[in-house]
Amino acid sequence: MDSLKSYITEIAVKASNIPSEAERAVQKLQKELTRILGSRYVIRSRFSSNLGYTLYLRIIDTEPVNNIDQNSPVFMQFIMHLTNNYGKKEDIDKVSWEMTQGPRSLSYRKISSAISIENATDKLIQWLKQNKLKLDALLYPLKESSNIVSENNSSERKVNGIFNKENIAKMHKSQPFEFGDILVSRKNEKFTVTKVEPIKRIFPGGKTFNQGVAIDIVGGSRGKVFTIYLD
């Protein structure tokens, strides 16, 4: 009975502590993400107590088209609900950061913690740190301004004809892409190859077989994203 009581009383955060813990998370997000992502990113984190406790995080670049956040190629929005489904303030046994909007080129799964708001926030910060190169590729599609491409390991290649998956696939088959390659369209828009990854199939017994390759290409004036699968 004592062990059951102990299990029931284990919670991630008490309702009375939510405001103070949430405000600490806001400050941490602002400080750490500004340091990690750099000066070209705008970090907006806040805690709201209207209609229930909620944490918000929004990330954009410093120059979104027409000053509209959603036009930023790195626009991301995360939310953490800190009340129950009815907006009631109560002890919480698990907290989660959900991405409500973000670039299609980023794969994100809800980040949760049964320990604390701070623990979930640390996990989110780590995820953003791990994906900084992909964000930079969206933000810096041009070779001359890119922080992820060096002159020694990248090349600029013209795309003959329409800039579509079919022509890009032909280019890769004739000369395989490498991470950081720059593709230039007929309109002189520049795109960055951000991933060249084998597609593997795992058979019983642990044996693997390469079924092809997945290529991510991002950039252009509107932060377009192409994902190409080749045999």
QUIQUI-V747161 format. One record per residue. RES is the residue in one letter. SS is DSSP state (2 for helix, 1 for strand, 0 for the rest). OMEGA is omega in whole degrees, -180 to 180 (* if undefined). D_CENTER is the distance of its C-alpha to the mean C-alpha in whole Angstrom. Layout:
BEGIN
res:RES ss:SS omega:OMEGA d_center:D_CENTER
res:RES ss:SS omega:OMEGA d_center:D_CENTER
END
This chain:
BEGIN
res:M ss:0 omega:179 d_center:44
res:D ss:2 omega:-180 d_center:43
res:S ss:2 omega:178 d_center:40
res:L ss:2 omega:178 d_center:39
res:K ss:2 omega:179 d_center:39
res:S ss:2 omega:180 d_center:37
res:Y ss:2 omega:-177 d_center:34
res:I ss:2 omega:-176 d_center:35
res:T ss:2 omega:177 d_center:34
res:E ss:0 omega:-178 d_center:31
res:I ss:0 omega:180 d_center:28
res:A ss:0 omega:-179 d_center:25
res:V ss:1 omega:177 d_center:26
res:K ss:0 omega:-178 d_center:29
res:A ss:2 omega:-178 d_center:30
res:S ss:2 omega:-178 d_center:32
res:N ss:2 omega:-174 d_center:29
res:I ss:2 omega:-178 d_center:26
res:P ss:2 omega:-178 d_center:27
res:S ss:2 omega:180 d_center:27
res:E ss:2 omega:179 d_center:24
res:A ss:2 omega:179 d_center:22
res:E ss:2 omega:176 d_center:23
res:R ss:2 omega:178 d_center:22
res:A ss:2 omega:178 d_center:19
res:V ss:2 omega:-179 d_center:18
res:Q ss:2 omega:-180 d_center:20
res:K ss:2 omega:179 d_center:18
res:L ss:2 omega:-178 d_center:15
res:Q ss:2 omega:-177 d_center:16
res:K ss:2 omega:-174 d_center:18
res:E ss:2 omega:-178 d_center:16
res:L ss:2 omega:174 d_center:13
res:T ss:2 omega:179 d_center:15
res:R ss:2 omega:-174 d_center:17
res:I ss:2 omega:-173 d_center:13
res:L ss:2 omega:176 d_center:12
res:G ss:0 omega:-170 d_center:15
res:S ss:0 omega:180 d_center:17
res:R ss:0 omega:-179 d_center:16
res:Y ss:1 omega:175 d_center:13
res:V ss:1 omega:-178 d_center:14
res:I ss:1 omega:178 d_center:14
res:R ss:1 omega:178 d_center:15
res:S ss:1 omega:-179 d_center:16
res:R ss:1 omega:177 d_center:19
res:F ss:1 omega:-180 d_center:21
res:S ss:1 omega:176 d_center:23
res:S ss:0 omega:177 d_center:26
res:N ss:0 omega:179 d_center:27
res:L ss:0 omega:-180 d_center:28
res:G ss:0 omega:-179 d_center:27
res:Y ss:0 omega:-180 d_center:24
res:T ss:1 omega:173 d_center:21
res:L ss:1 omega:179 d_center:18
res:Y ss:1 omega:172 d_center:15
res:L ss:1 omega:177 d_center:12
res:R ss:1 omega:179 d_center:12
res:I ss:1 omega:176 d_center:10
res:I ss:1 omega:172 d_center:12
res:D ss:1 omega:-174 d_center:14
res:T ss:0 omega:-176 d_center:17
res:E ss:0 omega:177 d_center:19
res:P ss:0 omega:-178 d_center:17
res:V ss:2 omega:-180 d_center:20
res:N ss:2 omega:179 d_center:23
res:N ss:2 omega:177 d_center:21
res:I ss:0 omega:-175 d_center:19
res:D ss:2 omega:-175 d_center:16
res:Q ss:2 omega:177 d_center:15
res:N ss:2 omega:179 d_center:16
res:S ss:0 omega:179 d_center:13
res:P ss:0 omega:180 d_center:11
res:V ss:0 omega:-177 d_center:8
res:F ss:0 omega:177 d_center:9
res:M ss:1 omega:177 d_center:7
res:Q ss:1 omega:-180 d_center:10
res:F ss:1 omega:-179 d_center:10
res:I ss:1 omega:175 d_center:14
res:M ss:1 omega:178 d_center:16
res:H ss:1 omega:-176 d_center:20
res:L ss:0 omega:171 d_center:22
res:T ss:0 omega:180 d_center:25
res:N ss:0 omega:-176 d_center:27
res:N ss:0 omega:-180 d_center:27
res:Y ss:0 omega:180 d_center:30
res:G ss:0 omega:-179 d_center:28
res:K ss:0 omega:180 d_center:30
res:K ss:0 omega:180 d_center:30
res:E ss:0 omega:178 d_center:30
res:D ss:0 omega:-176 d_center:29
res:I ss:1 omega:-180 d_center:26
res:D ss:0 omega:-180 d_center:26
res:K ss:0 omega:178 d_center:22
res:V ss:1 omega:-175 d_center:19
res:S ss:1 omega:170 d_center:16
res:W ss:1 omega:177 d_center:12
res:E ss:1 omega:174 d_center:11
res:M ss:1 omega:180 d_center:9
res:T ss:1 omega:176 d_center:11
res:Q ss:1 omega:179 d_center:10
res:G ss:0 omega:-180 d_center:7
res:P ss:0 omega:-180 d_center:7
res:R ss:0 omega:-177 d_center:9
res:S ss:0 omega:-180 d_center:8
res:L ss:0 omega:177 d_center:5
res:S ss:0 omega:-176 d_center:7
res:Y ss:0 omega:173 d_center:6
res:R ss:0 omega:-177 d_center:10
res:K ss:0 omega:-179 d_center:11
res:I ss:1 omega:-175 d_center:12
res:S ss:1 omega:176 d_center:16
res:S ss:1 omega:174 d_center:19
res:A ss:0 omega:-177 d_center:22
res:I ss:0 omega:-177 d_center:23
res:S ss:0 omega:174 d_center:22
res:I ss:2 omega:-179 d_center:20
res:E ss:2 omega:-180 d_center:19
res:N ss:2 omega:177 d_center:18
res:A ss:2 omega:179 d_center:16
res:T ss:2 omega:177 d_center:14
res:D ss:2 omega:179 d_center:15
res:K ss:2 omega:179 d_center:13
res:L ss:2 omega:178 d_center:10
res:I ss:2 omega:179 d_center:10
res:Q ss:2 omega:178 d_center:11
res:W ss:2 omega:179 d_center:7
res:L ss:2 omega:177 d_center:6
res:K ss:2 omega:-179 d_center:9
res:Q ss:2 omega:-177 d_center:9
res:N ss:0 omega:-177 d_center:6
res:K ss:2 omega:-180 d_center:8
res:L ss:2 omega:179 d_center:10
res:K ss:2 omega:177 d_center:8
res:L ss:2 omega:179 d_center:7
res:D ss:2 omega:180 d_center:11
res:A ss:2 omega:176 d_center:12
res:L ss:2 omega:-175 d_center:11
res:L ss:2 omega:-178 d_center:13
res:Y ss:0 omega:-179 d_center:15
res:P ss:0 omega:-177 d_center:17
res:L ss:0 omega:-176 d_center:20
res:K ss:2 omega:-173 d_center:22
res:E ss:2 omega:-179 d_center:24
res:S ss:2 omega:-174 d_center:21
res:S ss:0 omega:177 d_center:18
res:N ss:0 omega:-175 d_center:17
res:I ss:0 omega:-177 d_center:16
res:V ss:0 omega:177 d_center:19
res:S ss:0 omega:-179 d_center:23
res:E ss:0 omega:-173 d_center:26
res:N ss:0 omega:-174 d_center:27
res:N ss:0 omega:179 d_center:25
res:S ss:0 omega:177 d_center:24
res:S ss:0 omega:-179 d_center:26
res:E ss:1 omega:-175 d_center:26
res:R ss:1 omega:179 d_center:27
res:K ss:1 omega:176 d_center:29
res:V ss:0 omega:180 d_center:28
res:N ss:0 omega:180 d_center:31
res:G ss:0 omega:-177 d_center:31
res:I ss:0 omega:178 d_center:29
res:F ss:0 omega:179 d_center:25
res:N ss:0 omega:-175 d_center:24
res:K ss:2 omega:-178 d_center:23
res:E ss:2 omega:-180 d_center:27
res:N ss:2 omega:178 d_center:28
res:I ss:2 omega:178 d_center:25
res:A ss:2 omega:178 d_center:25
res:K ss:2 omega:179 d_center:29
res:M ss:2 omega:-178 d_center:28
res:H ss:2 omega:-179 d_center:26
res:K ss:2 omega:179 d_center:29
res:S ss:2 omega:177 d_center:31
res:Q ss:0 omega:-174 d_center:29
res:P ss:0 omega:177 d_center:26
res:F ss:0 omega:172 d_center:23
res:E ss:0 omega:178 d_center:21
res:F ss:0 omega:178 d_center:18
res:G ss:0 omega:177 d_center:18
res:D ss:0 omega:180 d_center:21
res:I ss:1 omega:177 d_center:21
res:L ss:1 omega:-176 d_center:23
res:V ss:1 omega:-179 d_center:25
res:S ss:0 omega:178 d_center:26
res:R ss:0 omega:178 d_center:29
res:K ss:0 omega:179 d_center:28
res:N ss:0 omega:171 d_center:27
res:E ss:0 omega:-177 d_center:23
res:K ss:1 omega:-178 d_center:21
res:F ss:1 omega:-178 d_center:18
res:T ss:1 omega:173 d_center:17
res:V ss:1 omega:-176 d_center:17
res:T ss:1 omega:178 d_center:13
res:K ss:1 omega:169 d_center:14
res:V ss:1 omega:-169 d_center:18
res:E ss:1 omega:178 d_center:18
res:P ss:1 omega:174 d_center:21
res:I ss:1 omega:-175 d_center:21
res:K ss:1 omega:174 d_center:23
res:R ss:1 omega:-178 d_center:26
res:I ss:1 omega:179 d_center:27
res:F ss:0 omega:175 d_center:31
res:P ss:0 omega:-178 d_center:33
res:G ss:0 omega:176 d_center:34
res:G ss:0 omega:179 d_center:30
res:K ss:0 omega:-179 d_center:31
res:T ss:1 omega:179 d_center:28
res:F ss:1 omega:179 d_center:29
res:N ss:1 omega:-179 d_center:27
res:Q ss:1 omega:-179 d_center:26
res:G ss:1 omega:-178 d_center:25
res:V ss:1 omega:175 d_center:22
res:A ss:1 omega:-178 d_center:18
res:I ss:1 omega:174 d_center:17
res:D ss:1 omega:179 d_center:14
res:I ss:1 omega:-177 d_center:15
res:V ss:1 omega:175 d_center:14
res:G ss:1 omega:-177 d_center:15
res:G ss:0 omega:-175 d_center:18
res:S ss:0 omega:-178 d_center:19
res:R ss:0 omega:179 d_center:17
res:G ss:0 omega:-179 d_center:14
res:K ss:1 omega:180 d_center:15
res:V ss:1 omega:174 d_center:13
res:F ss:1 omega:170 d_center:16
res:T ss:1 omega:-174 d_center:16
res:I ss:1 omega:177 d_center:19
res:Y ss:1 omega:-178 d_center:21
res:L ss:1 omega:176 d_center:24
res:D ss:0 omega:* d_center:27
END
